[in-house]
């Protein structure tokens, strides 16, 4: 029998997928691509992280068995196609993405733990869940990946995943674990957005 996956409210799950999908669709739209490309970017960004996580932990790929995820990604692609890109530029999408990053990093960690993955790899699965879709989007778009930028993005995902793993290990209630881990990851990413925080870079040969 498959383990029972940690429940994420369906509406919140779809909103999170939609936010990630929108960032992918807008990346393609801003490059004046065809609708097929916009739709592909929306789908791969929306489900990329969760798909890789499920493949790595041996779980059924979540969106293949869900009747709503793919249609939501395609609907988001339609919205991006028929609206000016400038409507979506600004802080709102960035903050929504920050919340989605924190939520899915926590969700990925807890799901991996529920499938018997050891704590440290499970936390890495949380980071994979939160970040992989955006990495694939950037690579396909020919833009510097979030992995290649010093801004606190992957670090925020790692904090959320780490707090989730720690909460489970300490026996905290699921609700408290979710709240603390999401809040921590979102707060760090929010601070990075507000104050342009980043990690120090290597000095090279200097």
Legacy VTK file of the C-alpha trace (Angstrom):
# vtk DataFile Version 3.0
C-alpha trace
ASCII
DATASET POLYDATA
POINTS 206 float
0.000 0.000 0.000
1.103 3.516 -0.716
1.659 5.693 2.357
-0.887 8.399 3.054
0.492 11.636 1.646
0.274 14.752 3.808
-2.918 16.601 2.936
-2.663 20.052 1.434
-6.087 21.712 0.982
-7.012 21.199 -2.687
-7.761 24.876 -3.267
-4.401 25.931 -1.793
-2.629 23.243 -3.791
-4.123 24.476 -7.061
-3.408 28.121 -6.218
0.231 27.256 -5.592
0.510 25.360 -8.871
-1.191 28.276 -10.661
1.276 30.810 -9.250
4.273 28.770 -10.396
2.609 28.099 -13.749
1.963 31.805 -14.251
5.627 32.638 -13.728
6.500 30.127 -16.442
3.823 31.328 -18.844
4.911 34.937 -18.410
8.542 34.015 -19.076
7.521 32.605 -22.448
5.064 35.403 -23.187
7.675 38.069 -22.485
9.851 36.454 -25.162
6.933 36.629 -27.628
6.641 32.871 -28.003
3.726 30.899 -29.452
0.830 29.718 -27.306
2.189 26.166 -27.421
5.428 27.376 -25.838
3.556 29.484 -23.273
1.440 26.457 -22.293
4.487 24.202 -22.073
6.312 26.696 -19.858
3.248 26.975 -17.630
2.975 23.204 -17.216
6.665 22.473 -16.693
7.037 25.291 -14.158
3.850 24.405 -12.321
4.514 20.684 -11.918
8.277 20.312 -12.493
9.376 20.242 -8.861
6.650 17.911 -7.654
7.149 15.584 -10.618
10.881 15.188 -9.974
10.240 14.657 -6.265
7.664 11.938 -6.891
9.920 10.145 -9.375
12.834 10.202 -6.936
10.857 8.909 -3.936
8.939 6.298 -5.936
5.515 7.906 -5.603
2.920 8.214 -8.383
3.523 11.521 -10.172
0.901 13.727 -8.553
-0.508 15.657 -11.491
-0.890 12.617 -13.760
-3.565 11.280 -11.414
-5.215 14.619 -10.635
-7.995 15.828 -12.974
-7.469 19.504 -12.155
-3.742 20.302 -12.157
-3.072 20.152 -15.908
-6.265 22.086 -16.803
-5.305 24.782 -14.281
-1.870 25.133 -15.883
-3.436 25.400 -19.343
-5.985 27.937 -18.077
-3.153 30.021 -16.622
-1.395 29.846 -19.984
-4.542 31.205 -21.661
-4.711 34.058 -19.156
-1.044 34.919 -19.779
-1.582 34.705 -23.550
-4.548 37.080 -23.644
-3.312 39.690 -21.151
-0.400 42.134 -21.423
2.709 40.971 -19.578
2.935 44.375 -17.858
-0.244 43.585 -15.918
1.639 40.892 -14.014
4.916 42.673 -13.443
5.598 43.969 -9.958
5.711 42.807 -6.384
2.438 40.846 -6.178
3.566 37.868 -8.258
6.951 37.836 -6.549
5.355 37.690 -3.094
2.886 35.027 -4.206
5.803 33.007 -5.552
7.558 33.391 -2.182
4.556 31.916 -0.386
4.292 29.081 -2.910
8.002 28.356 -2.503
7.642 28.007 1.268
4.454 25.926 1.131
5.747 23.466 -1.455
9.140 23.103 0.196
7.357 22.060 3.385
4.910 19.836 1.531
7.694 18.098 -0.394
9.625 17.390 2.795
6.647 15.946 4.636
5.563 13.849 1.660
9.063 12.413 1.283
9.148 11.561 4.991
5.769 9.848 4.678
7.254 7.650 1.926
10.066 6.517 4.217
12.807 8.812 2.916
15.421 9.584 5.629
15.295 13.112 7.108
18.157 14.810 5.236
17.224 13.475 1.779
13.593 14.291 2.591
14.528 17.916 3.257
16.376 17.979 -0.061
13.206 16.662 -1.696
11.458 19.677 -0.202
13.962 21.994 -1.864
13.542 20.090 -5.135
9.770 20.522 -4.905
9.981 24.254 -4.351
12.757 25.138 -6.798
13.003 22.710 -9.702
10.143 24.134 -11.759
11.726 27.582 -11.715
15.142 26.160 -12.563
13.753 24.313 -15.601
11.912 27.486 -16.667
15.074 29.580 -16.507
17.190 27.019 -18.346
14.651 26.669 -21.160
14.352 30.447 -21.400
18.129 30.853 -21.610
18.180 32.991 -18.467
20.504 32.744 -15.452
19.031 30.086 -13.186
18.051 30.890 -9.603
20.881 28.537 -8.666
23.320 30.933 -10.350
22.125 34.047 -8.543
23.121 35.037 -4.995
19.596 36.043 -3.949
18.042 34.086 -1.091
15.670 31.795 -2.978
16.959 28.245 -2.686
18.139 29.165 0.822
14.576 30.103 1.792
13.331 26.772 0.438
16.031 24.990 2.445
15.004 26.812 5.624
11.343 25.866 5.163
12.276 22.251 4.436
14.671 22.125 7.390
12.082 23.501 9.792
9.549 20.968 8.520
11.955 18.103 9.053
12.890 19.388 12.499
9.239 19.779 13.499
8.466 16.196 12.505
11.572 14.895 14.307
10.620 16.773 17.483
7.098 15.400 17.411
5.359 18.739 16.949
1.772 18.678 15.767
1.298 18.741 11.987
-0.474 22.110 12.147
2.299 23.707 14.194
4.979 22.186 11.964
3.289 23.538 8.842
2.820 26.995 10.387
6.379 27.399 11.685
8.073 25.998 8.589
6.027 27.969 6.061
6.379 31.152 8.111
10.149 30.725 8.359
10.678 30.111 4.665
8.302 32.880 3.626
9.869 35.357 6.051
13.379 34.718 4.744
12.314 34.982 1.109
10.267 38.088 1.932
13.264 39.700 3.609
15.348 38.918 0.530
12.738 40.571 -1.703
12.360 43.643 0.495
16.022 44.257 1.282
17.645 42.579 -1.746
19.480 40.131 0.465
21.861 37.605 -1.023
24.564 35.148 -0.068
28.231 36.191 -0.344
29.871 35.007 -3.552
33.236 33.296 -3.956
36.160 35.702 -4.370
37.677 33.685 -7.200
41.434 34.186 -7.464
41.344 37.451 -5.548
LINES 1 207
206 0 1 2 3 4 5 6 7 8 9 10 11 12 13 14 15 16 17 18 19 20 21 22 23 24 25 26 27 28 29 30 31 32 33 34 35 36 37 38 39 40 41 42 43 44 45 46 47 48 49 50 51 52 53 54 55 56 57 58 59 60 61 62 63 64 65 66 67 68 69 70 71 72 73 74 75 76 77 78 79 80 81 82 83 84 85 86 87 88 89 90 91 92 93 94 95 96 97 98 99 100 101 102 103 104 105 106 107 108 109 110 111 112 113 114 115 116 117 118 119 120 121 122 123 124 125 126 127 128 129 130 131 132 133 134 135 136 137 138 139 140 141 142 143 144 145 146 147 148 149 150 151 152 153 154 155 156 157 158 159 160 161 162 163 164 165 166 167 168 169 170 171 172 173 174 175 176 177 178 179 180 181 182 183 184 185 186 187 188 189 190 191 192 193 194 195 196 197 198 199 200 201 202 203 204 205
